[in-house]
Amino acid sequence: ADELSLFIGHFAYAMYRVGLVWLFYIALEPYARRLWPWMLVSWVRLFGGRARDPLVGRDLLVGTVFGVAAAVNVRLAEWLPGRLGLPPARPPVSLWGLEALRGLPQAVTAALAIHTTSAVTTFMPVMLFLVARLLLRRTWPAVVVVSIIGALINVPESGSAVVYAAFIVIVLAMFWTLLLRFGLLATVTCISIIDLLTQVPLTFDLSSWRAGAGVPTLILVLGMTAWAFRVAVAGRPLFRDALLEAEAPASR
C-alpha cells in the first residue's frame, strides 16, 4: 500500500508538470503564431512526428551548445568571486542532485525529472514575455521588462553583485538570442541542458564515489548532441571543396 501511494504521488506530480506545460502552450500558441511564427516551426515539426527534420536537428544542436556554454557561465559565476577576493558564492543545492547521489537508478530518474521540470521553467518567462508584449505592443520594451524581472527574481543570496551582473547579462543575451532567432525548441533545450549540467554532481574522476551520479546526464547530453548533429546535416558531407564542385560540371 505504501509503494502504491508513492507511485501515485510521483505520477500525480509528473502529470501536474505535463498539464502545466500543456496549458501554457495552449495559451501561448495562437499569439506566438501571429506575432512570431518562426518561433514555433521546429517545435511543431518535432511534435508532429518529423523528428528527423534538419530544422529540428539544427535547433536541438544550437540549444545544446548554448546550454553547455551557459552552464559553464553559471559555474564561473560560482567559482570566480572567491578567486578575485570577492564575497564567495554559495554553491546551490538541488533536490534532484542529492537524489542522483543515491545510485544509478536514482541518477537516471533525476536526469529525466530535471529535463521535464525544465519545460515548466522555460514556459514561465516565455508566457511573461507574451503578456508584456501584448500590454506594451512592442517587442523590445517587453524584452527589457522581462529581463529586469528575471534579473531581480534570480538575485543570489550570496556572492558578488558585480559578478552576478556580468553573469546575468550574458545569460539574458543568450536567452533572447535563442528565443527570438531560433525559437521555442532551441530555448527549451538550452534551459534543460543548463539544469542538467548545474544540478547534477559531475566529475571526470571515475574512481570518485559520486562519479555514477553524473553518468546518465553526460550520456544524455552527449547523445543529444550527436543525434542532433546527425539530423541537422541530413546526410550532407561536412567538408566540401567549392573549387572541385565548380569544375565538376565542366569536366563532364
PyMOL commands that set and color helices and strands:
alter all, ss='L'
color gray80, all
select helices_A, chain A and resi 2-35+37-47+54-83+95-100+104-136+139-153+161-182+184-199+211-233+242-251
alter helices_A, ss='H'
color red, helices_A
deselect
rebuild
show_as cartoon
